[in-house]
């Protein structure tokens, strides 16, 4: 499991397809974040839920990457740890 802390630079609704057709923006369920970390800008696209819907631009977030049975899962959460130095 890898954890990274970063600051949200941008939030957007990414393109999403179903059966090869582009979904209307109102029918999409994913949310995208551009996050500045110590390793550079990372782009995270996840299914929108109650937790990540509360993340705003300039918030500190924690990105958690897990490899389970060869598949990579990524979560993004508000950072609630100790004060973080940039």
Secondary structure, DSSP 8 states (H G I E B T S, - for coil): -EEEEEEEEEEE----EETTEE--GGG--EEEEEEEETTEEEEEEEE--TTGGG--TT-EEEEEEEEETTEEEEEEEE--SS----
